[in-house]
């Protein structure tokens, strides 16, 4: 009798364990099967657009500063930093005054810019650290769910779409979307890569060329802006009739700031200003080379920043800084020039976000976007040409970690959910929710919920809907069209 009871007891203990193991195995098998399906859809999409870039497709130069504030350019109000080349770029094209990065920190921001999707779609909740270090092992394990260690292979980047469409593609500067295969730039659409895998304050800081170390750690950062500029000019010189994409993700003015001896001490804004002024010089050299080669009129040139300023830099009288979803953390400069297409000296007040670059650049290249996933961005090309934007009633959402925490409506009312304080003296405190009228209060100083109760309720409901969808379908997949 005792033996029978022991056997029954063992069965009762083992059954739940076996059931759990079976569920885990089923989940892993399902996830693997889903990943295979998505990878196959990824392959089919790139195959479907192969060589499909329009004959009139422009060259594209996309310059992304690192931690540059809204107020750090003279064309955006700086009196301490001179940026004549970027000011000239704005005079030759359009300057946005209500443009937002995809995130207030760099890894998720770069994901949003390159994919046209909110960072939550790729589980880009934090910032990657070098994978071969103890700090990297700890931070990457805690900061990213589902074992994510880089941009998911099934995501489609601007570079992949343009490369398949027929563009020559090259990246220079900071990647920060994974430092090991299958997350490397040359595996996500770039024919050529010359730069670093992460931020200039992370160690070891080396410069790579197409996967091999080109400059041993620690790289001399005082030479980097000139080195990257030289590499870009060589790439432009070697272009051979095909349209090209240059993605120049400068490591500056991220802390620690550096500039070459030629620029040290030139700015009235200290070392930070020197660094920004050399980046401005770099933009001027690239534009000069395009003009010399007769390519200026056939090139769309875009300049922006990955998020707001960190320890130094000006948020342009906006509340907060890097890592805040207030304006100081995500409202950034955005300038676009394309002679003959974008009217000169335009100032655009309509809200836009870095996620809009993916559909915009594909549209100007004549390439259809993928249909198997949510593309959160919208095509800005009509707005750039001086027409009405195709989605006049759209809302822009702000992400912190894995959650949507704020939303900006088309009337420039911004709802910010309850969150921790941006004031370091009171960092444990939580405050909100708030409604800010950015038309009258761009620095988000006054909660006007009582003036707009209906709008507050609508924006709060929209935020809840986004977060509910984020739980139900975090990757934003659709049936392939």
Helices and strands as residue ranges (DSSP letters): H 2-48, E 59-65, G 74-76, H 84-91, E 94-96, E 99-100, H 106-115, G 119-122, H 134-143, G 145-147, H 158-165, E 168-174, G 185-187, E 192-196, E 207-209, E 212-215, G 221-223, H 224-237, E 244-249, H 270-292, G 296-298, E 299-305, H 327-330, E 334-337, E 346-348, E 352-353, H 356-365, H 381-384, E 396-400, E 403-408, E 413-416, E 419-420, G 424-426, E 430-431, E 434-437, H 453-472
